[in-house]
């Protein structure tokens, strides 16, 4: 058994290189900040809404008071997020798929950092998704330059969905109640006609909405006439990691949760979260698993009266680790970019960086990106089986002779150690 578990651990170290990043939001204009993509006002969840029922809100700031005319186009994508080539615009959009402008625009008020806030809702009177699946919304300027790419999903109504059951165990095929969590999953076809699940069914399993370690199309252990089941599946073993770190900045004057001090240097406001010390043991701390929420102390006019601060991240580490260290959360969009990378300071024996952020609540973790482009846990953070993680499952279906993948199943499961 020990040899078997070691084999699984070796397999895990080789699997899951960085997947294509088409499914992650992307900011392409350096003046754009604070992109928020929220479905049905649930900022803790994936941006996914039910067909014909729900609203997707897209918010972002342009760091200038000059008005820029932003337009958008909407594309349908397959389960792997490649653009659907077999459909006309009219097959998936009611209204217009391209050339629509963002008209909800407001300038910031009484802020040190000036910006213009833009807000777009989908569906709206000129653009409404007609079918389920993955969608890519591209926002571009008057010169035709792409500024933002937004990814969201539309699922079939509940009465037309497949049934998904999730469970999480800590007695895994890699370790026993130590550092991993293993997901068990069961899929019921319900009313769908599935004759060849290998080609008709596609699955994605996420941990805390992270796409960098997503598990794509894992082979099920059991194939039944009415569904599929994944049990003792090596592909569904995850490092449990640790609880996310968090802080809240509600004002430029007063330090809030997780903030040691705030200062003004004559040009910018600066916020200093408490230095992140190594975690030698598991300690429960309620967090939002990477989510963020823009807000201020008055909880009033949050989109236009919340200022920006230079946030100083510092992670104590006795010596440099192999690979690059990044801050990661929903607000970094699972993209490992230079602005989220920390540099090692020999004098303070810590990793450090400064990131400009809008007032609000932020949860985050520190992640290592190795030389092979794979993400790993930060050694000083640890990985403990008790960690409360949330897992999301997406199931896509293509009927025999069908032209595209439909999103026919979605569920979320929060693991809590008993």
Residue pairs with C-beta under 8 A, 6 or more apart in sequence:
4 173
5 173
5 174
5 175
8 173
8 174
8 234
8 237
9 174
9 175
11 234
12 174
12 234
12 237
15 235
16 213
16 214
16 215
16 374
17 372
17 373
17 374
18 212
18 373
18 374
18 375
19 211
19 212
19 214
19 216
20 80
20 81
21 211
21 334
21 335
22 77
22 81
22 82
22 136
22 151
23 81
23 134
23 151
23 211
24 151
24 211
24 333
24 334
24 335
25 35
25 37
25 148
25 149
25 150
25 151
25 333
26 148
26 149
26 333
26 335
27 33
27 35
27 60
27 147
27 148
27 333
28 145
28 146
28 147
28 148
28 149
29 62
29 141
29 145
29 147
29 148
31 62
31 63
31 64
32 60
32 61
32 62
32 63
32 147
32 148
33 60
33 61
33 63
33 115
33 308
33 356
33 358
34 59
34 60
34 61
34 294
34 357
34 358
35 58
35 59
35 60
35 148
35 150
35 333
36 43
36 57
36 58
36 59
36 60
36 292
36 294
37 47
37 56
37 57
37 58
37 150
37 151
37 152
38 47
38 56
38 57
38 59
39 45
39 46
39 47
39 48
39 49
39 54
39 55
39 56
39 57
39 152
40 49
40 54
40 55
41 55
41 57
43 291
43 292
43 293
44 288
44 289
44 291
45 209
45 412
46 153
46 206
46 209
46 392
46 410
46 412
47 56
47 150
47 151
47 152
47 153
48 152
48 153
48 154
48 155
48 407
48 410
49 55
49 56
49 152
49 153
49 154
49 155
50 154
50 155
50 156
50 157
50 158
51 129
51 131
51 132
51 154
51 155
51 156
51 157
52 157
53 157
55 121
55 122
55 123
56 121
56 122
56 152
57 119
57 120
57 121
58 119
58 120
58 121
58 122
58 137
58 150
59 117
59 118
59 119
59 294
59 303
60 117
60 118
60 148
61 108
61 115
61 116
61 117
61 118
61 358
62 68
62 115
62 116
62 118
63 113
63 114
63 115
64 114
64 115
64 116
65 107
65 108
65 114
65 115
65 116
66 116
67 105
67 116
68 116
68 141
68 142
69 101
69 141
69 142
70 101
70 102
70 118
70 139
70 140
70 141
70 147
71 98
71 99
71 100
71 101
71 102
71 139
71 140
71 141
71 142
72 98
72 100
72 101
72 102
72 120
72 127
72 137
72 138
72 139
72 140
73 97
73 98
73 99
73 100
73 137
73 138
73 140
74 93
74 97
74 98
74 122
74 127
74 129
74 135
74 136
74 137
75 83
75 84
75 97
75 135
75 136
75 137
75 138
76 83
76 84
76 87
76 91
76 92
76 131
76 133
76 134
76 135
76 404
77 83
77 84
77 133
77 134
77 135
77 136
78 84
78 133
78 134
78 396
78 404
78 405
79 133
79 134
79 202
79 204
79 396
79 405
80 202
80 216
81 134
81 136
81 151
83 136
84 92
84 133
84 403
84 404
86 403
86 404
87 403
87 404
89 96
89 97
89 98
91 130
91 131
91 403
92 129
92 130
92 131
92 133
93 127
93 128
93 129
93 130
94 123
94 127
94 128
94 129
94 130
95 125
95 126
95 127
95 128
96 126
96 127
97 127
100 126
100 127
102 118
102 119
102 120
102 139
104 118
104 119
104 120
104 121
105 116
105 117
105 118
105 119
106 116
106 117
106 119
106 303
106 304
107 114
107 115
107 116
107 117
107 304
108 114
108 115
108 116
108 117
108 304
108 305
109 301
109 304
109 305
110 305
111 304
111 305
111 306
111 307
111 308
112 252
112 268
112 269
112 307
112 308
113 268
113 307
113 308
113 356
115 308
117 303
117 304
119 303
120 139
122 128
122 129
122 137
122 152
123 129
129 135
129 154
131 154
131 404
131 406
132 154
132 155
132 156
132 406
132 407
132 408
133 153
133 154
133 396
133 404
133 405
133 406
133 407
134 151
134 152
134 153
134 405
134 407
135 151
135 152
135 153
135 154
136 149
136 150
136 151
137 149
137 150
137 151
137 152
138 146
138 148
138 149
138 150
139 146
139 147
139 148
139 149
139 150
140 146
140 147
141 147
153 394
153 407
153 410
154 407
155 161
155 407
155 408
155 409
155 410
156 406
156 407
156 408
156 409
160 191
160 408
161 190
161 408
161 409
161 410
162 187
162 188
162 189
162 190
162 192
162 227
162 395
162 397
162 408
162 409
163 187
163 188
163 190
163 227
163 409
164 185
164 186
164 187
164 188
164 393
164 395
164 409
164 410
164 411
165 185
165 186
165 187
165 188
165 411
166 183
166 184
166 185
166 391
166 393
166 411
166 413
167 183
167 184
167 185
167 413
168 181
168 182
168 183
168 184
168 389
168 391
168 413
168 415
169 181
169 182
169 184
170 176
170 177
170 180
170 181
170 182
170 240
170 385
170 386
170 417
171 177
172 180
172 181
172 182
172 237
173 182
173 232
173 234
173 237
174 180
174 182
174 234
174 237
175 385
177 385
178 385
179 239
179 240
179 383
179 384
179 385
180 237
180 238
180 239
180 240
180 383
180 385
181 237
181 238
181 240
181 385
181 387
181 389
181 415
182 232
182 233
182 236
182 237
182 238
183 205
183 230
183 233
183 236
183 238
183 391
184 229
184 230
184 231
184 233
184 236
185 203
185 205
185 229
185 230
185 233
185 236
185 393
186 227
186 228
186 229
186 230
187 201
187 203
187 220
187 227
187 228
187 229
187 395
187 409
188 226
188 227
189 226
189 227
192 397
192 399
192 408
193 399
193 400
194 200
194 201
194 397
195 400
196 400
197 220
197 223
197 228
199 398
200 397
200 398
200 399
200 400
201 228
201 395
201 396
201 397
202 216
202 217
202 395
202 396
202 397
202 398
202 405
203 216
203 217
203 218
203 393
203 394
203 395
203 396
204 214
204 215
204 216
204 217
204 393
204 394
205 214
205 215
205 218
205 236
205 391
205 392
205 393
205 394
206 214
206 215
206 391
206 392
206 393
206 394
207 213
207 238
207 389
207 390
207 391
208 244
208 289
208 290
208 389
208 390
208 391
209 289
209 290
209 291
209 330
209 390
209 392
210 290
210 328
210 334
211 334
212 328
212 334
212 336
212 367
212 375
213 238
213 375
215 235
215 236
218 230
218 233
218 235
218 236
219 233
219 235
220 228
220 229
220 230
220 233
221 229
221 230
221 231
221 232
221 233
222 228
222 229
222 230
222 231
230 236
238 389
239 377
239 383
240 383
240 384
240 385
240 386
240 387
240 389
241 365
241 377
241 381
241 383
241 384
241 387
241 389
242 279
242 282
242 365
242 381
242 382
242 383
242 384
242 387
243 283
243 284
243 285
243 286
243 287
243 387
243 388
244 287
244 288
244 289
244 290
244 329
244 363
244 364
244 365
245 258
245 273
245 276
245 287
245 363
245 364
245 365
245 366
246 257
246 258
246 285
246 287
246 288
246 361
246 362
246 363
246 364
247 256
247 257
247 258
247 259
247 271
247 273
247 361
247 362
248 256
248 257
248 258
248 259
248 360
248 361
248 362
249 256
249 259
249 262
249 271
249 309
249 311
249 357
249 359
249 360
249 362
250 256
250 295
250 296
250 297
250 359
250 360
251 296
251 297
251 359
252 262
252 264
252 269
252 307
252 309
252 359
253 262
254 262
254 297
255 261
255 262
255 271
258 273
258 274
259 271
259 272
259 273
259 274
260 272
260 273
260 274
260 275
261 271
261 272
262 269
262 270
262 271
262 272
262 309
263 269
263 270
263 272
264 270
268 308
268 309
268 310
269 307
269 308
269 309
269 310
270 309
270 310
270 311
270 312
271 309
271 310
271 311
271 312
272 311
272 312
272 314
273 311
273 312
273 313
273 314
275 314
275 315
275 316
275 350
276 313
276 314
276 315
276 316
276 366
276 380
277 316
278 316
278 317
278 318
278 380
278 381
279 380
279 381
279 382
280 382
281 382
281 384
282 382
282 384
282 386
282 387
284 386
284 388
287 363
288 361
288 363
289 363
289 388
289 389
289 390
290 328
290 329
290 330
290 363
290 364
290 365
291 329
291 330
291 363
292 329
292 330
292 331
292 360
292 361
292 362
292 363
293 360
293 361
294 302
294 303
294 306
294 358
294 359
294 360
295 302
295 306
295 359
295 360
295 361
296 302
296 305
296 306
296 359
296 360
298 305
302 359
302 360
306 358
306 359
306 360
307 358
307 359
308 356
308 357
308 358
308 359
309 356
309 357
309 359
310 354
310 355
310 356
311 354
311 355
311 356
311 357
312 352
312 353
312 354
313 327
313 342
313 351
313 352
313 353
313 354
313 355
314 348
314 350
314 351
314 352
315 325
315 342
315 350
315 351
315 352
315 366
315 378
315 380
316 349
316 350
316 380
317 344
317 349
317 350
317 351
317 380
318 349
319 349
320 344
321 368
321 378
321 379
322 368
322 370
322 371
323 368
323 369
323 370
323 371
323 376
324 336
324 341
324 368
324 369
325 341
325 342
325 344
325 351
325 366
325 367
325 368
325 369
325 378
326 332
326 336
326 340
326 341
326 342
326 366
326 367
326 368
326 369
327 340
327 342
327 353
327 355
327 364
327 365
327 366
328 334
328 336
328 340
328 364
328 365
328 366
328 367
329 362
329 363
329 364
329 365
331 357
331 362
331 364
332 340
332 364
336 367
336 369
336 375
339 355
340 353
340 355
341 353
342 351
342 352
342 353
342 366
343 351
343 352
343 353
344 350
344 351
344 352
345 351
345 352
351 366
365 378
365 381
366 378
366 380
366 381
367 375
367 376
367 377
367 378
368 375
368 376
368 377
368 378
368 379
369 375
369 376
370 376
377 383
385 417
386 417
387 417
388 414
388 415
388 416
388 417
389 414
389 415
390 412
390 413
390 414
390 415
391 412
391 413
391 414
391 415
392 410
392 411
392 412
392 413
393 409
393 410
393 411
393 412
393 413
394 407
394 409
394 410
395 407
395 408
395 409
395 410
396 405
396 406
396 407
396 408
397 405
397 406
397 408
397 409
398 404
398 405
398 406
